[in-house]
Amino acid sequence: MTQSQVAGEDVSTAYISRIEDGQRRPEAGLLERMAGRMSTTLEELLLGVTKNQEAELHVELDFAELAIRAGNAKTALAKVAGVQNATSETILPQVHRRASYVRALGLEAAGDLDEAILLLESLIDEQTADARTLRVLVSLTRCHRDAGDQIRAIEVGERAQALVDEHKLGGLGEAIELAAILAGAHAARGDVDDALRVCRAAIESSDALGSGTGKVDAYARAAERLSAQGSHEAALPLAEKALRLAELGDEARHLGRLRTELGTLLLQGDDPDLDSAIAALEKAEGELAWATADAVDRGQNLLAQARSRFLRRDFDAAATLATASRTAAGDAAPIVAAESHVLEGQIAAEQGRKADARTAYREAIRLAGDVEAADRDAAQFWFELGGLLDEIGERDDASDAYRRAAASTGLVAPRNHQRKAEAAR
């Protein structure tokens, strides 16, 4: 484009020439209009990098960190070098700083601890020590420990711990990693009591947060505090961490549900795979607990576990899990509670306690009777309960259960049958 085309009707071509010579510093509005005429952005004019290119650089650094986790330090360092060649401390300083940090991680992974330590120390700004600095300090603590300088590791680790306390990050990932490193440094010096103190404090903080939701909230609160203090750049990674944890919680919840379904399916059929079913259900229980799944999910999982123990004829464990499923589900899932009573009735019947079986089945009828459901699952529940009642000689209750099974599928008796039944009553 010619200078005249770039200038448009805003300024003279001579003014454009002065900008190019560094004699004039145009205001942002003029630059933005000029950028529009040149089919580019204000950011690219100022920095030489578009927003898309900045995002691509961050993705490259993401891949570099993944390569380090996979044990491929050489690949990571090559990716970091590419990013550093594309930016500088004056152009995209945050990208440049992150690239330097990831390079330090790569050097550490490659075994070059001295170079990693020098680079990490250069990234610590005493004037603006905040949550961004915490990752650097944790890595520096680890490098000193691995290099055998336990005294320096403890010194740096205690500085990191001060940031953990200041930003109320106790019990979160960074704090737990730091505690493990510090405890190792203390133990290497023979200070077992200090090592135990650090471990116990970190575990207590983590336990105090409780569920995965508690950790999400803790990261979110820390981000809000930093943002309120004006440290928006430091708040951003904490907010993103909270979001990622929340997404992981959703993923764990869905996976827990899926694994519960798998375990339930493995219990069905003439030759159930009990070992595989129990393994799947127990793993699902952990996933649902981490994700703080709802009452129905937890109740259904524990009920499926109870059935697996019943099929294994471990009646005590089955009864305990059946009660636990009812407690977990609470009032949110009366059908789970009803099915747990059915299972308790089956246990009692297998043990020859017919009176207890009858009581459990009738409690199941009472609970399930309050549930308005017309679907295949409800029909299956009533049909199976009818068969169990038949087995212990409860003909009337069995007949009523069969009728409920039919009603759940939408079947109704012919009108003349209804009239005969009413006349008989």
N, C-alpha and C positions, 0 to 999 in steps of 0.2 A: 504494500500500500504506500501511496505517497504521503508526505507530511500533511498536505492539504486534506487528503481523505481522512486521516486520523484526527485532524483538528476540527473538521466539520464546521459548524457555525459557532462553536464555543470560543475558540481562540485563533490567533494567527499562526501561520506556518512558522514564523520567526520564533514564536513562543514554544512551539513543539521542538524546534532546533535547540533552544536554550535548555529545555528539559533534558534532551539527549546529551547535552554538554555538561549537565550537572549544575547549571547556573540558576535553575528554577526548581522549586519543590511544589508541584501541583496539589491542590486540596483533593480529598477523597471523592467528592462528587464529580469533579472533572475527570479524574482517573476512571471512575466507574463508567461514565458515558463513553470515554475513549475505549475502554475495554469492550463495551458492547459493540462498538463499531468494528473492533478487531476480532469479534467472535470469541472472546476469552473472558476471564473473570478478574475482578479486582485482586483476589488472592494471588492469582498467577502472575499478575503484573508486579505485585509487591514482593512475592517470595520466589517466583520462578517455579512454583509447584501448585498444582490444582488440588481441590479437596479430594478428588478421586485418587490422585497420585499419593496424597498423604495417607489415605486409607490403605492403599496398596503397600506402602512402606510398613504400616502397622501389621498388616497381614503377613508380610515377610518376617517380621520379628516374632509374630505368633508361631510361625513355622520353625523359626530358629529355636524358640523355647521348647517346642515339641521335639525337635531333633535332639536337644540336650537331654530331655527326659527319656528319649529312646536310646541314649548312649552314643549318639553320633555327633561328637563335638566338632569334628572337622567340617561337616555340612553346616552346622550352626554358625561357625565362625565365618564361613564363606558368605552366608546370607547376610550376616551382620555387616560385613565389609561392603557388600553391595548397597545396603541402606546408608551406611556412613558416607559412601562416595556420592550419594544423591542429596545429602543434606549437610548441615553444619550447625554450630551453636547459634548463629545469627539467623539461619533459615530453618524453620521448624525446630526450635530448641528442645521442645518436649520429646519429639521423635529422636533427636540426636542423643538426649540424655538416656532415653530408654535403650537405644542401640548400644550405648556405652555399658549400661548395666547388663544387658544380655551378652555382650562380648565378655564381660567379667565372668559371667556364669559359664560361658564356653571355655574360657581359659582355665577356670576351676575344674571343669569336667575333663579337660585335656591333661590335668595334672600340673599346670603351670601356676602354682599357688602364689608365688611371689608377684608375678605380673597381675594376677587377679586382685591381690590385696592392694597393690599400688593404684589400680584403676578404681576399685571400690572406695578407697580413701579419698580419691579426687572427686568423687561424686557426693561426698558429704559436705553439705553447706551448713555450718554452725548457726548462721543467721536465720535460716528458714527451716530448721529441723521440724518436720511434721510427719504425717503418716506416709508420705512418699519416701521419706528417709528410712522408715522402719525396714523395708525390704532390703535396702542396702546394708544396714547395720546387722540384720540377721545373717545375710550372706557373708559379711566380713567376719562376724563371730565364728561362723562355721569354718571359714578358710583358716583363721588363726588356730582354731582347735585342731584341724586336720594337719596344719603345719607344725604342730607340737608346741605352740606358744600358748599354753593354757592360761597364763596370767593375763596376757593381752586379750584372749578370747573372753575371759570373765569380765574384764574392764569394758570392752565394747558391748558385750551382752547385757551388762547392767544399764548401759546407756539406752540400749534398745528397749529394755524392760521399762525404763522411765517413760518412753513414748507409748508403750502398751498401756501403762497406767493412766497417762495423761489423756489418751484418746479412748479409754475404756474399751480396749480390745481384748481384755482377758478372756481366755477360753476359746478364742477364735483361732483359725488356722495358723496365722503368723505367730501368735503367742505360744501355741502348743509346740510349733517347730523350734522356736527360740528356747523354750524350756528344755526340750530334749537335748539341744546342743549344749546349753549351759550345764545341765546335769552331767553330761558326758565330760565336760571340762573339769568340773568339780571332782568327779569320780577319778579322773586321770591324775589329779593332784592328791588323791587320797582323802578328800573332804567328803566322806560318805554322807554325813549329816546334812551338809549344805546341798548335796545332790538330791537327797530325799526331800528336803524342804522345797526345793524348786519344783520337783515332780508333783508333790502333793498339792501345792498351791495351784499349779496349772490344771490338774485334774479336777480340783474342787471348783475352779472357775468354769471349766467346761461343763461339769455336771450341773452347775447352777443355771446354765443357759437352757438345759433340758433338750428339747426337741430341735429338729432342723429349723422349725419356724423361729425358735428362740435365737438361733444364730443369724438367721436372715434379719430379724429385728435389730440385733446388736450391731450388725454392719450398717444397717440403714440409719440407726441413731447416730453412730459415729460420723457417717457422711453428713447428716444434718447439722451436727455440731460444727464440723469443719466449714461447711458452707456458710453457716451463720457467722463464723469468724472471718469470712471473706476468703478462705482458702479453698476456692472452688476447684482448682486443678487437683488438689490433694483429696478433695471429697469425691471426685469422679470415680477413681478406681474402687473406692469402698462401695459406692452406690452400685457400680457394675458388678462387684462381687456379690452384693445382696441379691441382685437380679439373677445372676447365674445360679446361686444357691437355690433361689425360689424355683427356677426352671428345673434344676436337678431334682428338687423335691417333687415337682409334677411328674418328672420322668420316673422317679422311684415309685411314686404312687401308682402310676399306670403299669409299671413293670411288676409291682407287687400284686396288683389285681390279676394281671395276666398269668403270673406264676401260681397264684391261688387257683385260678381256673384250670391250669395244667395239672396241679396236684389233685384237684377234685376229679378231673377226667381219668387220671391214673388209678383212682380208687374204684372206678366203675368196671363192669365186665365180670366174667366168670373167674378170671385169674388176675386180680389187681396187682399192680407193681407197687407194693407197699414201701419198699426202700426208696425208690425214686420219688414217690408221692410225698413221703415224709420230708425228704431232703428239699424238694421244691417248696413245700408249704412252710418249712422252718425258715428258708431263705426269704420267702415272701413276707413272713412275719417281720423280719428285720427291716426289709425295705419299706413296709407300711409304717413301721414305728418311726423310722428316720424321716419319712415324708409327712408324719402326723396325719395319716389317712383318717377318714371319717369312721364313725362307730360301726356302720354297716360292714365296711371292708374288713375291719379288725375282727368283728364278730364272726363273719363268714369264714375267715381264715382259721380262727381258733376252732370253729365247729368242724371244719374239714379235717383239722389235725386230730380232733377228738374221734372222728369216724375212722381215721387211719389207725389209731390205737385200738379202737373197738375191733376192727378187722384183724388186728394182730393179737386180739384177746388179752390185751393189757387193760383190763377193765378199770383199775384204779386211775391210771393215767387218763383214760378216756373220760371218766367221770369228772376228774379235775379240770380237764380242758373244756368239757361241756359247760361246766359252771363258769369258767373264765370267759367263754364266748358270750354267755348271757350277760355277764357283768360288763364286758366291753361294749356290747351292742346297746345295753340300757333300754330306754324307752323308744329309741330311734328305730329299732328293728324288731317289732314283736314277732315276726315270722322266724327270725333267728332264735329268739327265746323259745318259741313253740317247738322248733326242730331240736333244740338242745334238750327239752323235756322228753321228746320222742326218743332220743338217743339214750337218755337216762332210763327210760322205760325198757328199752331193748337190753340194756345192761342188767337191769333187775330181773328181766325175764330169763336171760341166759344164766343167771345165778339162782334161779328158782324162787325168786321173791315176787310172786304174782300180784300180791296186794300192792307192793311198791310200784310195780309196773303199771297196774291199773291207775294208781294215783297220778303217776307221771303222765300217762296218756291223756287223762282227763284234764290235767292242767294244760297240756298242749292244745286240746280241743278248745278250752276256754280262751287261751291267748289267740289262737288262729281264727277263732270265730269272730273276733273283733276286727279282723283284717278284711277289707273289701277288695277281693281280687278275683278276676275271672281270666285266668290264663293257664297255660300248660303247666307251669311250675306249681301253681296252687292245686291244680287237679292231681298232679303227681304226688304232692304232699298228702292230700286227703286219701288218695288211693292206697298209698303205702301204709298210712296209719290205719285204714280199714283192715288191711291184711294183718297187721300186728295185733289189732284188737280181736280179730277172729282167732288168732293163735292162742290167746289167753281166755277164750270163751266169752268175750263181751260182744254177743251177737247184735244187740240193739245199737250200741255205740258204733259197731263196725258197719251196720247198715246205714246209719246216719252219715258216717264218713264217706261211704261209697256214693250216697246221694249228693253230698257236697262236692265230691270229685266230678260227678256228672254235671252239676250246676256250674262248676268252674269252667267247664268246656263250652258252656252255652246250651247244653242239652236240657230239655224240660219234658216232663211227662205229658202224654196226651191228655186232653181235657176230660175224657170219660174216666181215665185213671185217677185224675185229680179229684173228680166228684166222688168216686168210690172210696178214695182215701179219706175225704172229708166226712162222708157218711159213716165210715167205720169209726172215725174218731168221735 
